[in-house]
Amino acid sequence: MALHGPKTQKNIFGLILSSYFHGDTTPYSVVRDDGHVEYPNDPTEYLSVEDWYLKNAKGKVLDVGCGSGSYLLAFQKKGLSAYGIDIDEQCIQLCKERGLQSLWKENILKPTRTKKLLFDTIVLAGNNLGIAGSLENIEKMLRHFHDITTEQGTVIGEGLNFTKTTSPVHKKYADMQRKKGRFAGVMTMRLDYKDMVGEWFDWIHTPEKELKAIAKKTGWKVESTQKKDGVHYRFILKKVP
Ligand SMILES: C[S@@+](CC[C@H](N)C(=O)[O-])C[C@H]1O[C@@H](n2cnc3c(N)ncnc32)[C@H](O)[C@@H]1O
């Protein structure tokens, strides 16, 4: 496993985004605990937005894991009242530098301020269903979303169906997780950038089948799913009154 440097920090994603925003082009890599390393095709992708989210976000919006703030800026431009949270202080700082104000640091798995608010649309852009890290936490997150949404509440986001992968390396990793008694879509990984590595964290890739089952349990209905590419899919959840 070729890691660049010795400096370990809790989160380095915000720092990476901030560097890209200021013109850096050094690629970061995602290192999995089996030693597999991936470099994102376009390391600056989290500075851009997908039109699908702009089309489907309505009313008062909460962007969960807002990252660089590009979606928040686009929602505001569309005239929506948009709020953002992120676990990484440096993401929050970058968003503020970009002129955003309605956002704060919050871990969606340990909610604080969002508990007192009400939203029409919750956004999980950039494959952010994965931030839950486990099936239990997806359930917890969806229950929280149920509590903080209006009657017409909607969750829009993206997930990854790991069972559709054709990669032998990823299939082997999923088998390894099964053998350990873990859900096969969970990955333990960290980011590596310049002389820094982030802490290990769990990310979950969730097929539609599991998402549907959890949605049903937590007061949501999968209104639609849309295939994005071989493994990624977009989803719209509607609150069941
Ligand atoms: C893959 S990035 C997506 C960023 C953004 N949504 C986008 O599409 O450009 C994941 C983001 O979620 C944040 N995040 C991870 N875990 C979180 C949690 N438990 N609560 C809130 N934010 C979280 C990360 O710091 C990061 O900014």
The ligand as an ORCA input file, in Angstrom:
! r2SCAN-3c Opt
* xyz 0 1
  C     -18.573     12.155     -1.251
  S     -18.597     13.721     -0.487
  C     -19.982     14.472     -1.302
  C     -20.011     15.985     -1.223
  C     -21.198     16.680     -1.880
  N     -22.463     16.139     -1.419
  C     -21.118     16.607     -3.391
  O     -21.809     15.783     -3.989
  O     -20.359     17.378     -3.978
  C     -19.190     13.315      1.146
  C     -19.369     14.498      2.080
  O     -20.108     14.085      3.219
  C     -19.470     14.552      4.402
  N     -19.825     13.618      5.502
  C     -19.343     12.364      5.703
  N     -19.919     11.803      6.770
  C     -20.819     12.705      7.259
  C     -21.724     12.700      8.368
  N     -21.824     11.634      9.184
  N     -22.487     13.799      8.586
  C     -22.386     14.881      7.773
  N     -21.534     14.948      6.711
  C     -20.762     13.864      6.447
  C     -17.992     14.582      4.029
  O     -17.240     15.419      4.872
  C     -18.064     15.068      2.595
  O     -18.062     16.451      2.500
*
